[in-house]
């Protein structure tokens, strides 16, 4: 009799975004057009790198530049939060994801990239999460950059508990999986 040893695997989506405190996808309407939203137009210098985990712990990290070295740092942070098992990371074709340094470190960390076809952002389930995150930013006014960063972290981690962003992806690519969480 052959015994199977099940290795824990994490499925996750990986992407970068640059949400800003002045995101305004929420519209206000009035008869006399006197209603306005006053928000400080302060740009934060860092980009957000998100790891939307279907299984395991989601992670959001912030980097001032998106280069292969900072992508490697993000992968190390992801591994730190998900220390056991293989990580299958669905990602777009951003150049830093394909860099030799990134791929070597990913192999060392037990992270395997699964690249979506070019020009197919709908196949990366983190995209609707970013959209909802920006919608949550819209009505808020932030005291400072630290308050904004704290809001981003809390909101991203809260939204990442929803599997609804990945429902179509799961049904299409993992039809035999009964329950992920």
C-alpha positions, -999 to 999 in steps of 0.1 A, spaced: 0 0 0 14 34 -10 10 61 16 6 96 4 21 124 23 2 156 18 22 187 16 5 219 26 2 243 -2 -9 279 -2 -27 295 -32 -24 332 -34 -25 362 -58 3 387 -59 3 423 -73 14 458 -68 -8 489 -65 -4 526 -56 -35 536 -36 -35 572 -26 -53 591 2 -72 612 -23 -88 583 -42 -122 595 -51 -142 569 -70 -172 578 -48 -193 605 -63 -216 630 -46 -246 645 -62 -267 676 -55 -293 697 -73 -273 729 -71 -239 713 -75 -226 729 -43 -215 697 -27 -177 691 -28 -152 668 -12 -122 685 2 -92 662 6 -56 670 9 -38 661 -23 -8 644 -5 9 617 -24 24 588 -4 58 578 -17 54 541 -13 37 514 -34 17 486 -19 26 450 -26 -3 426 -18 -4 389 -12 -41 378 -13 -40 343 2 -68 318 -5 -52 296 21 -27 309 46 -20 344 58 -25 374 35 2 401 36 5 437 25 39 454 25 51 489 14 81 497 -7 93 530 -22 105 514 -54 93 483 -72 125 466 -83 136 430 -81 153 436 -47 121 449 -31 100 421 -47 125 396 -31 120 414 3 82 411 -1 86 374 -9 106 370 23 79 387 43 53 365 27 73 334 37 78 347 72 40 349 76 34 315 59 64 294 72 53 259 63 45 244 29 47 254 -8 34 287 -20 18 289 -54 17 326 -64 -5 338 -92 11 369 -106 12 392 -137 42 395 -160 58 425 -143 95 425 -152 107 422 -115 87 390 -111 107 374 -139 141 387 -128 167 360 -122 173 372 -86 135 371 -79 132 336 -93 162 322 -75 151 336 -41 115 324 -48 129 288 -54 150 290 -21 118 301 -2 96 274 -17 75 299 -37 65 291 -72 52 317 -96 22 309 -118 22 337 -144 -11 348 -160 -11 355 -197 -2 391 -207 -31 416 -207 -52 394 -185 -57 413 -153 -91 396 -148 -73 364 -141 -55 379 -111 -81 378 -82 -63 405 -63 -74 431 -88 -110 434 -75 -96 435 -40 -75 465 -49 -106 481 -64 -127 475 -32 -98 489 -12 -98 521 -32 -136 523 -28 -130 521 10 -104 549 8 -128 572 -11 -150 585 18 -121 587 43 -100 617 53 -67 608 67 -48 627 94 -13 618 80 6 592 61 8 569 92 -30 569 96 -34 562 59 -9 533 60 -26 518 91 -60 521 73 -46 504 42 -32 475 62 -63 469 82 -86 472 53 -65 450 30 -63 423 56 -100 425 64 -109 423 27 -85 395 21 -106 372 43 -133 372 16 -130 344 -10 -156 362 -32 -128 380 -51 -116 346 -63 -148 327 -67 -147 326 -106 -110 318 -105 -116 289 -81 -145 275 -101 -125 277 -133 -90 265 -122 -97 245 -90 -130 229 -96 -123 198 -75 -114 217 -44 -143 215 -19 -132 240 7 -102 262 9 -104 277 44 
